[in-house]
Amino acid sequence: MSTPADELKAAAEKLRPSSPAVAEHTVAVRLSPAVADALADLLDAEAKRYERAVSVGEFDASHDRPLAVARQINGPQ
């Protein structure tokens, strides 16, 4: 069973193409590569924030929106 942090990281990874050439032909990256990278960085940061919050028992609903975005990117599991 994956954690929300795992889901956020997986979505971030899906946004990052392996190369600029791949980015030009990837349906998931119809955004400019810079926008896709920025969104991936945001999702990675949210994953780290989630892991820290869980480790100290301070999880709150502020993770709901980034997780919803990650789940849309990841698609059906």
N, C-alpha and C positions, 0 to 999 in steps of 0.2 A: 504494500500500500504506500503510495507516495504522499509526501507532505505538501502543504501549500508552497513551501520554499522550493521543493523539487519541481512543482508545476511552473513556478515563476522562472526558474533556471532553464527548464526545458523550452519554454516559450522564447526566452532570450536567445537561446542557442538556435532556434529555428529562424530567427530574424537575421542572424549573422551569416551571410554567404561565405563560402570558403575562399572566394576570390572575386575581384571586380568583374571578371568575365562571367562567372556564375550569377552574379547579381543582375546582370543585364538580361538573363534568361529565366529568372526565378519568379514565378507568379506571386509568391509570398512577399516579394520585395519590389512591389510596384512603386513604392515610395523611393525617394532618393536614398542611396546607400547611407548618407549622413543621418537622415531621419531614422532609418532602420537601426543604425548603430546607437543612436541616442535613446530610442525606445528600448533596445536590448539592454543598454546600460542602466536605464531606469528600472527595468524588471529585475536585473541582477541586484541592484541596490535594495529593492524591496524584499528580495529573497533574504539578503543578509539582515535587513531590519527585522524581518519576521523571525529568523532564527535567533537573533538577540532577544527579541521580545519574549519568545517562548522560553528561552533559557532562564530568564529572570522572572517569569510568570506575569508579564505585563502585556500580554496580547490584547489588542483591541480591534474594533471593526474598521480601523483605517486601512487595513490590508484587503478589504473586500473588493474595492474597485480594481486595483492592480491584479488581483487574483482572477477577477472576472475577465479582464483583458487577456491574461495568460491562458485561461481556459478556452477562449475563443480562438486564439492562435493555435493552441495544441489540438483543438478539434476533439471528436469523440475518441475516447480511450478504449 
